[in-house]
Amino acid sequence: MVQRVMLTTKQAAAYLGTTTGTMRQWRHTGYYNIPHIKSGINCYYSIEALDEFKANRLLFKAKSKPEILRQAERRIEVDHL
């Protein structure tokens, strides 16, 4: 059985270069939907989920705000003209 490396909110915030307060705000408001596991009052994030978030940050935000994805698509189309 493969064990996943799980980070606390504080560790995940440091890994992403943000603060624990920002991580909590993203989690509670749904601003970014980073997969996590809640255990009591603690939340844990996998390295894989954080790496995917870093690689696709705009898409994570766009899940709750489709207009952002549309804007990004328009910018890509304009850049390729």
Backbone hydrogen bonds, N-H to C=O, Kabsch-Sander energy under -0.5 kcal/mol:
donor,donor_aa,acceptor,acceptor_aa,energy
6,M,4,R,-0.6
7,L,45,Y,-3.4
9,T,43,C,-0.6
12,A,8,T,-3.0
13,A,9,T,-2.5
14,A,10,K,-2.0
15,Y,11,Q,-2.3
16,L,12,A,-2.0
17,G,13,A,-1.0
18,T,13,A,-2.9
23,M,19,T,-2.1
24,R,20,T,-2.5
25,Q,21,G,-2.4
26,W,22,T,-2.7
27,R,23,M,-2.2
28,H,24,R,-2.8
29,T,25,Q,-2.5
30,G,26,W,-1.5
32,Y,26,W,-0.5
34,I,32,Y,-0.9
37,I,44,Y,-2.7
39,S,37,I,-0.5
39,S,42,N,-3.2
42,N,39,S,-2.0
44,Y,37,I,-2.6
45,Y,7,L,-2.6
47,I,5,V,-1.4
50,L,46,S,-2.1
51,D,47,I,-2.8
52,E,48,E,-2.4
53,F,49,A,-2.2
54,K,50,L,-2.5
55,A,51,D,-2.2
56,N,52,E,-1.9
57,R,54,K,-0.6
59,L,56,N,-0.7
60,F,56,N,-1.8
61,K,57,R,-1.8
62,A,58,L,-2.4
63,K,59,L,-1.1
64,S,61,K,-1.2
65,K,61,K,-1.1
68,I,65,K,-1.7
69,L,65,K,-0.8
70,R,66,P,-2.0
71,Q,67,E,-2.3
72,A,68,I,-2.3
73,E,69,L,-2.5
74,R,70,R,-2.2
75,R,71,Q,-2.2
76,I,72,A,-2.2
77,E,73,E,-2.3
78,V,74,R,-2.4
79,D,75,R,-2.4
80,H,76,I,-1.5
81,L,78,V,-1.2
